[in-house]
Amino acid sequence: MPSNLFISYSHLDELFITDFLKHITLLKQNELISEWYDRKILGGQEFQEKIDEKIEIADIICLFISANFLSSEACIKEKEKALRLKKTNGVTVIPIILSHCAWTDLKDISVALAFPIDGKPISSYEDPNIGWVEVYNGLKKIIKKINKEKMATNTDIFQKFLNDAEVLKTAHSQKTEVKISDIFVFPNLSKINYDEEKEVAVSSEDVFFDEFFDLEKILIAGESQSGKTTLCKILYSQLRARKYFPVYLFDKEQKYDGFINNRIEKSFSEQYENISFSDVDISKIIIIIDGFHYASADKKYRILKDMEKYLHQIIIVDDIFALNINDENLMKSYSRYKIEQFGPLLRDKLIRKWILLTDDISSINYRDNDFYKKLDNATEFVDNALGKLINEGILPAFPVFILSILSTHETFDKPLDQEITSQGYCYQALIYIYLRKQGVNNDEMDIYINFLSVLAYYFFSNNVSELSEDDFKEFFQKYNEKYYFPIKIDVVLRNLQSQRMLIKTSLGNYGFYYLYLYYYFVAKYISDHLSEKKMILKN
């Protein structure tokens, strides 16, 4: 597929454009490029509208610089638009110097690589064809690089991660598989100024797609289950659509050992195919580090220092004020934000999305009275379950809790048997939903819950995060001697792995897929056995 090239020029320099088009003939014939300039506008077409349309879809924008260009208001506007698209959409902008002029006094242009070589004007060549051949050769290299970038795709494994709605993946009654894009609503962010005060909340969509490319480096804090990782996935996908190459890092072992630049290159190779790290300009790399708070203070400082060469960064933490980095200049290079809970407007958007989810697209009717009835009932149910409308209540108003409440209501087709009084009960409701979807009947629910609680406490008391197959067999033998277990263990493990409550690693070890489920079951075991004198709690 040819790269789209937009030509920005003064009509007083049209003879130069005619020569340029002759010299790029081979690039057009080989379908490497498809050029456009305003002489291609047909009679009756809206002039400015067509120009705006074509510049928006350009891969390359060539600015043909001369005194005529610099004195043209229309050309300067196109230059500013081009440089904005370079920032926000990763568009390549190339100044081509036609004649002697004061272009080096334009800071935003003088820093760019200009053609011909060293920005020597075409008009100054004794034989202008020599200058145009230099332009041709430089343009050909850029096109090859852009075409390489166009061929790049995310690996299947990483694409699945980006789409994965995790605990909500199978939680909808009318949708077989829920993807993040089905249910995502941009949260509001409060900016934290350097007097440690919160400013007025703004939409994260505005922050990331109107301001991010000016801010360049952003630090985002969020409570547990506030949607930090989900936000990372959405930002990754949308930045990639804008021709950037985001690189997502999350240290599952919570160590952040090794050199961060090596980790970035390794992560790039795991997330992309048909391209290598060295093929991409560093200006197009955007680093996203999730769970940065897990790194120790000295590692945090070293990592941020080592990443200074990356212009764009998004760093995710649980608490901005717990970073413990004393380098004031380093920290001031990051704009700081905190994820806010969903207020009524965002809840309404989220609930609408959930209600309209279905595998049968033809059944969607936004104006159906039944839809508004469902919306009113769902909104009332969520507000009652959260215990609030705006102020602090029983549960934090984050998407995972709002949607799990709705999913519980749908699955059981009746209000909850007890008032939701803790995040733990919300998890319990989700666990019941997943097991029910896996075909586990009501009589077996308690068997599964007890098995997971005892297993989690076994991990906790032995200070391990995984069990080898032999160790698991030993655990289960002891468990089977003590507890009633009428279900085949293979069936139980298959169901739990299918719903990603348990995982079997490539080494054959068993562990909990999600940490919060592990913590929930440990807490449940402790709560259920507080009266037992022999139960020992370990820190």
N, C-alpha and C positions, 0 to 999 in steps of 0.2 A: 504494500500500500504506500503510495507516494506521500512524502511530507508536504504539508501545506505551507507555502511561502507567501507572505504578505509583503507587498512593496509599498513603502511610505516615501513619497517624494514630492517635490515642487514641480508643477506643470512647466515651469520655466527651464527645468532640467530634463525635459522629456527625451531629448536626443541621447542622453546618457542611458536612459532606461531602455531605449531601442537597442543600443550596443550590448547592454547587460543581457537582454533576452536572447540575443544572437549567441552569446557566449555560453549560456546555460542550456542550449538546445539539446546536447547529449544527455544531460541530467533528466530532461523532460522525456526524451525518447526512450531512455532506460527506465522510465517510470519511477525515478528516485525523487522527483519533485513535481509539484503542481503549483504554478505561480498564479497570483491574482493581484491586479491593481485596478484602479478606478476606471480605466478605459474599457474594462470588460462589463461595465454596467450597461444594461440594455435600456432602450428607450421606454419610458413609462415606469421604470423601477424607482423606488424611493432612494435617492442618492445616499444620504447619510446612514439610513437604515441598513443598506447593503454593505457599506464600508464597516459599520459596527459589527454586523454579522460575520463578515469574513475575518476581521482581526481577532474576534473571539475564538475562532476555530483554528487559528494559525499555529503551526509548530515552530516556525521561524518567521521573525519579522525583520526585514532589512530596512534600515533607515539610511536613505541616500542623502548624505550630509553635504551641504553647500551653504553659501551665504543666502541663497534663495530659500533654502529649507529653514534656516535659522530665523529668517524674517517673516516666515509664514505662520500665522496663528493656527491654521488648520494642521500644519505639519507638527508644530510643537505639541498640540493636543494629542496627536497620534503618537508622538514620542512618549508623552507621559502615560498614555494608555498602554503602550508597549512595555514600558518599564514596570507598570503595575502588574501586567500579566506575567512578566518575568518573575516577579515576586510571588504572586499568588497561584499561578498555574504552571510554573516551570518552563515557560516559553523561552526559546533562545532568541536573543536580540542582537543583531549584528549591525554596527555602524559601518557604512561603506562611504569613504571620503571621496567626493567627486572633485572638489576644488579647494583651493586655500581659503580658510575661514577660521573664525575663532572657536572652533568646536572643542578645543582642549580646555576652554574655560567653563564648559558644562561638566560639572563634577560627575553627574550620573552617567554621562556618555564617555568621558575621558578615561574612566577606570575600566571600560569594556575593551575587549580585543577588537581592534578595528582592522578592516581590509581597505586597500591592499596592505602588504606587510608594513608594520610600523606606522600605519595610518598615513602613508604617503598618498597624496591626492592623485586620482586618475589623470587629471589634466596636466600634472607636472611630468608625466612620462613622455619621453620623446616619441615613443611608440605606445599609445594608450592600450594596445592589445596586450602588452606585457603586464600591465596593471590588471586588466580584466582576467588574464590567465591566473594571476595570483588570487584574485577573488574567487574564480572558479575552483581552484585547488583547495582553498580554505573552506569554501562552502561544501565541497564534496566530502571532506573529512567530517564536517559537522553533521551532514546528512547521514553518513554511515553510523556515526555515534547515536544519533537520534533513532535511526532504524533499529539499532541494537537494543536501545531502551524500550522501543515499542514491542519488540519480541519478548521482552521479559514478562514472566507471569509468576504468580505465587504458586508454590508447590501445593499439591492436593492436600497434604497433611495440614499445612498452615492455613489454607483456605477454609478447611473444616473448622479449625480453631477460631477463625474470624467470624464464621457463621454461627458458632455454637452458643446457644442460649443457656447452656449449662443446666441448672436445676429446673428451668422453665421449659426445657426442650420438648418434653412430652406432657406438659401440664395443662394443655388446652383440650377442652371436650370436643371441639369441632375442627381441630387442626392436627394432623398426624405428627408433623415436626415443626416446631416453632423456631424461627431463626431470629437472631438479634435485630436485624433490620425490620422484622415484623412488629416489634414491640418497643423499639427505642424511641425515647423522647429526650431531647437535649435538656439536661438539668440546668438550673440557674447556678451561677458562681458568685460568691462574694469576694471582691478584691481585698487583699490584706495589705494595707500600706505599711511604710517602715516605721510608723509609730505604733505598730502592732494593733491597729484598729481596723475593723471591717468597714468597707464602703458599701454603697448601694448594690444589691444583687443585679447581675446582668445575665443574659442568656449565654450559655457556653458556646452556642452556635455562632453568636456574634463575636465572641472572644476569639474563637479559632479560625473563623473564615473572613473576618473583617479586620482583626487586629493582630493576629498571631504573627504574620509576616513582618510587621513593624516591631512587635515586642520581641520576637525571635526566640527567647527562652522563657519557658513557663513552668512554674512549680504548682502542682495541684494537690491539695490535701482533702481527705475524705474519711469519714468514719467507716468502721467495718460494715460491709454489705451496702455501701452507699452507691455502688455502681462504678467504681474506679476502673476495674478491668474492662467492663463493658464500654466505657467511654474510650478507653485506649483502642479497643477493636474498631469502633466506629471512626475514630480519628484516623487510624491507620488506613482504613478502606477509602475514606474520602480524600486523604492526602495522596494516596496512590492514584486515585482517579484524576488528580490534578497534576499528574506526571512527576510527582516526587517519589522518592524511595525511602519510606519510613522503615526503620529497623526496630522491632519490638524486643525488649529484654526483660526477662523475669527470672530471677534466680530461685528455682524451686527448693534448693537446699538452703537458701537464705544466708549464703556465705559471701557472695560477690568476690570470690578469690580470683587471682590472676589479673593480667593486664586488660583493662577495659577495651582498648582498641582491638585486641585479638578477639575478645568476646563479640564485639560488634561485627567484625568480618565473618566470624563463624556463624553468628545468627543470620547474617545476610545470606550466606550460602544455604542455610537451612530453610529460609523463607522464600527465596527466589530461584527460578530456573531460567535457563537460556541467557544468562548474563552473569558476569563476575563482578565482584566488588570494585575492581580496578577500572571497569568500563564506565563507571558512573562518576560524574563530577561530584566532589565533596559538597558543593553548594546545594545539591539535590538530595543529600542524605539528611533525614530527620530522625533523630534518636528519641525513642520512647522507652523510658525505664519505669517499669511497674514494680511496686513494692520496694522502693528505694530505702524505706525506713528500716528494712531488715539488715542493711549493711552497718557495720560498726562506724563510729564517728571518724576514725582515721581513714577508713576505706572510702567513706562518703567524700571526704575532702580530696583524696587522691583521684577518685573517679571523676569528679567535677573538673579538677585541674587538667586531667588527661584528655577530657572531652572538649576543651575550650576551642579546638579547631573546628568543631561542628557548630555552624551558625544557628541551626534550629534544633531545639531540645524541648521535650515534654517530660518532666520528672514527676512521678506519682508517689506520695507519701501519706501516712496516716495523720501526721501532726506537723505542721510547718515549724512550730516553735520547739520541736524536739530534735531538730537536725544537728544541733551542737557543732556548727561550723563557725569558727571565729573570724574567718576571712570576710570582712565586711564588703570589700569591693567585689569579691566573687559572688556573694549572695545578692548583691544589688543588681547583678546582671540578669537575675530571674524575676519576672513578674509573678506575684503570688496570689493564689486563689483557693477558695474552699468550696467544696460541693455542698449545696444547700438541699434541705428536704423539699419534697414536692408540695407546693401550695395548691389551692383549688383549681387554678387554670391548668397547671401541668398534670394534675391528677385526672382532670377531665379528658385531656388529650390522650393520656395513657389508657384510661378505661375505654374510651371510644375505639382505640386501636385493638384492644383485647376483644371487645364485643364483636367487632367486624371481622375478626380472624376466622377463616373457614377454608376447607379444601375445595368447597363448591363456590367458586367466584361468582357464578351466575345468580346466587341467592342473595348477594349483598344489595341492600337497599337503604341508602342513607336517610331517606325521608319516610320510611315505613313507620307507622305508629308503634309497631312492636319494638322497633329499634329504640325509640325514645323511652318506651316503658322499661326496657332492659337497662338503658343507660341510667334512668332515675333510680331504679331498684339497686343497681350495682353501686352507684355513687353513695346512696344512703347506707348500704351494707358496709362499704369500705370506710366511710366516715365513722360509723358506729364501732367498727372493729378496731380502728386506729385510736379511737377515743379522743378525737380532736378534729378541728377544722383547720386551724392555722397554728395555734400554739402547741407547746410540747404535750404529748399524750402518752398512751400506753406503748405504742410501737413507733419507731421512726418512719416517717412517710417517704421511704425510698422505694423504687420500683419493685424490687424483689418481694417486699412485704405486701405491697398493694396487690400485685398480681397473684401472689400465693393465696391471699385472702379470697380473691375472685375465683381462683382455680378450685379452692376448697368448696366454695359455695356451689359452683357448677357441678363438681364431681358428686357431692352428696345430695345436691338438689334440695337443700334445706339449711337453715342457719346452723352454725356450729353448736355442738352439744354443750359447750361451755364457753364462757367469754374468753376471748384471747387476752391473756394477761402477761405474756412474755414472748420474746423472740423465740424461745425454745418451743413454745406451743405451735408457733407458725411453722417451724421446721418439722415438727411432728405431723402437722397437717399435710405438708408437702410429701413427707415420707409415705404416709398412707396413700396419697394420690399416686405416687410412682409405683408402689407395690400393687395397687389396684389395677393400674394400667398394664402391669406385667402378668395379670391373671391370678394374683394371690387373693384368695377369698377371705372374708372377715374372720373366719375361725382360725386362720393361720397367721393373722397379723401380729398377735402378741408373741407368737413363736419367733417370728423374724425380729421383732423389736428387742426381745430378751436376748436373742443370740448376738445381735449387734452391740447391745449394751455390755454384755459380758466380755465380748471380744475387745471392745474399745478399752474397757478397764484393764484387761489383760495387757494390752499394749502399754497403757499408762503405768501400771504397776511395775512392769518390766523395763520401762524407759526405752521402748523400741518403736520404730515407725513402720516396720515391715516384719513379716514372718516368712521364713523359708517354708517350702512345701512340707518338709519333715517336721518343723516346729509347729506348723499349722495342724498337721495330723495329730501331733501330741496334744495340742490344745483341745482339738475337737474330741479326742478320746476322753479326756477328763470332763469336758462339757457334757458329753453324751451320758456319762455315768451319773451326773448330778441332775440334769434337766430332762424333762420329757421332750423328745424330738422325733415326731412321727414322719417327718418329711426327709426324703433323700437329700443328703448334703450336696450332691452334684446339682440337683435342681435349685436348691437355695443359692448356691454360689453363682449359678448361671443367671438367675433372676437378679441378684444383687449386682453382678457385673454388667448386666444388660442396662440397668438403670444407673450405673456408675456410682453406686454406693460403696462397692468394693472394687479394687483393681488387682489384676494379676500382672506383674511387671514382666519385661522381657527376660528377666532372670528367674522367673517362676515364683517370685515372692508375692505375698498377699499384703494389701494395705488399704487404707481408706482413701478414696479418690479426692474427696473434699475435706479440708481440715475442719471446717465448721461442723460437719456431720460427726466427725471423730469427737470434737469437743462436746457436742450435744449428747452423744451416747455415753461419754465418760461422766458428764454431769448427771445424766439420768440414772446411771448405775449408782453413783454416790448418793443421790437423793433417795433412791429406793432402798439403800442398805445402811442408812445413817445409824440405825439402831444396833447394827452388828458390831460388837466390841472388837472383833478380830480384824475388821477392815482397816488397813493402814493407808493413809494418804501420803503420797510422796510429792515433794516439790519438783 
